[in-house]
């Protein structure tokens, strides 16, 4: 909240033209979440997907939200005449009055290089599905579905930690949709810097992922592919029964222990 308050002060006192983008895809899994769109609606472009909350990843149900009164339309209107002329030329094929095209409609057109604007947006089946999801959320005035979804992923997260025999400090902002585990933090905490150096010298993180898959059939993702640490693994908590996650934790721990045993053997062989 302090970060949010600081950003609000910055915009209102110094940078009323500040462009903000908020990715709220996992927001429904965080209790009490309040979007930046609610605090600074005129400055904020909101990005959201129905996929996570309604369990329909792969259906491509993403949206961009923009307040009717926003800085982007006003900034475009204040551009130098030369720039406005160039924009009018760019969008002239889709409107008799391109200067009146709203920023959000320009984004839609740009997603198809303007010329194919008639193919932009979502297909009718996707639009219908999004409408049904939205209507369901609006009629669930008690937020029963959202509350239950939060409970489910938190129970799965706790089950995974139990299997790993790890405990993490509480985090009120944790969505618990994914768990990203930095194996190097675990390695150094339990076995020290020499074991970390052994791993870095002889292996890559993908080695443990392949070993885990070969030994147990559990397939995890490399966290580095999602912007995480080089030696992190990513566990999805979205789609497996709760009783599966302690086993995943145990299998991962067993796979990691094999590297510890190999490290110990390297001492004995000297």
Secondary structure as GFF3:
##gff-version 3
##sequence-region A 1 270
A	DSSP	alpha_helix	2	13	.	.	.	ID=ss1
A	DSSP	beta_strand	20	23	.	.	.	ID=ss2
A	DSSP	three_ten_helix	27	29	.	.	.	ID=ss3
A	DSSP	alpha_helix	36	39	.	.	.	ID=ss4
A	DSSP	beta_strand	44	49	.	.	.	ID=ss5
A	DSSP	alpha_helix	50	53	.	.	.	ID=ss6
A	DSSP	beta_strand	62	66	.	.	.	ID=ss7
A	DSSP	alpha_helix	71	77	.	.	.	ID=ss8
A	DSSP	alpha_helix	81	90	.	.	.	ID=ss9
A	DSSP	three_ten_helix	98	100	.	.	.	ID=ss10
A	DSSP	alpha_helix	103	110	.	.	.	ID=ss11
A	DSSP	three_ten_helix	117	119	.	.	.	ID=ss12
A	DSSP	alpha_helix	124	139	.	.	.	ID=ss13
A	DSSP	alpha_helix	144	164	.	.	.	ID=ss14
A	DSSP	beta_strand	178	182	.	.	.	ID=ss15
A	DSSP	alpha_helix	183	191	.	.	.	ID=ss16
A	DSSP	alpha_helix	193	202	.	.	.	ID=ss17
A	DSSP	alpha_helix	205	216	.	.	.	ID=ss18
A	DSSP	beta_strand	221	222	.	.	.	ID=ss19
A	DSSP	three_ten_helix	223	226	.	.	.	ID=ss20
A	DSSP	beta_strand	232	236	.	.	.	ID=ss21
A	DSSP	alpha_helix	242	268	.	.	.	ID=ss22
###
